[in-house]
Amino acid sequence: KWDGIGMATGLKELSINDVYMDGQLSDEVFELANIKVLRCQFVGMHGPLPTRIGELTTLERLNLYGNRFDSTIPTEIGNLKKLHILDLSENDFDGILPA
């Protein structure tokens, strides 16, 4: 569960790997104002990637490898101006990567 993660406002890195969580990114993740690294690999997340991903403007690395996200990648991902590493492979996205 994600309960309470949004209260860790000073958190810089969140890595959750190989733990089946089945669901979507919690809205609480988008409260992490200082997050630089977000890794959620093989955790069973699915559905469209939330447009709120664009609110994480401090992100430098986003790794959502090996989940079941689908639909198109939201254009709001273009708001992540500090992003250096993006890994969305092994998902079910369609369309093109927005600029």
N, C-alpha and C positions, 0 to 999 in steps of 0.2 A: 504494500500500500504506500501511497504517496503522502498520507496525512502528515501535515506539519512541515514538509520540506520547504514550503514557501517562507517560513519564518527564519530560515537560515540565510538571511539577506547578504551576509558576508561571504557566502560560499563561492569559491572560484572554480571548482571542478566537481562534477558529478558523474560517476561511472557506475553503471549498473549493467552487468554482463552475465549472460547465461543463466538468468533467473526468469522463469516464466511468470509474467505479470498479466498477460492477456488484457488488452484494453488500449487506451490511447495515452498520449502524454497528458499528465494531470495539469489542470489549470494552475496549480501551485508552482509548477516549474517556471511559469512565466512571471512569477514574482521575484525570481532570483536576479536582482538588478546588477550584480557584479560577476555573474557566471562567465567564465572564459572558455571552459571545456565542458561539453555535454556529450557523453558516450552512453548509448543505450543499445547494446549489441545483443542480438538473439534473446530478446525478452518478450516476444510474442505480441508486440504492439501492432495494431491494424487500423484500417480505415484511412481516411485522408489525413495528411499532415496538417495540423491546425494552422490557420493563417496567423495566429498569435506568435508563431515562431519568429516572425519579423520584429517582435518586441524585444528580443534578446540581443540588443545591439552591441553588447560587450563581447559576444561570442567570437572566439578565434578558431575554435575547432568544434565541428558538429559531426558526430558519427552515429548514425542510426542504422548501421549495417545489419543485415540479416533479420529483418522484421517482416511484416506483411502490410506495410503502408501501401495504399493504392491511390488512384485518381491522379490528378496532375500535381506537380510541385507548386505550391502557392507562390504567386509573384512577390509576396511580402518577404520571401527569403532574400530578395535583393536589398533589403534594409540592413543586412548584416555586413556592413562595410569593413569590419575588422576581421572577417572570416578569412582564414588562410587555408584551412583543410575542411573539406566537405566530403563525407562518404555516405551516400544513400544507396549503395549497391545492395544487391540481393533483397530487393523489395519489389513491389508490383506497380511502380509508377508508370504512367504513360505520358506522352507529350514531350516537350522540350524543357530544358533547364532555363528558367527565367534569368534575365540579366540583372 
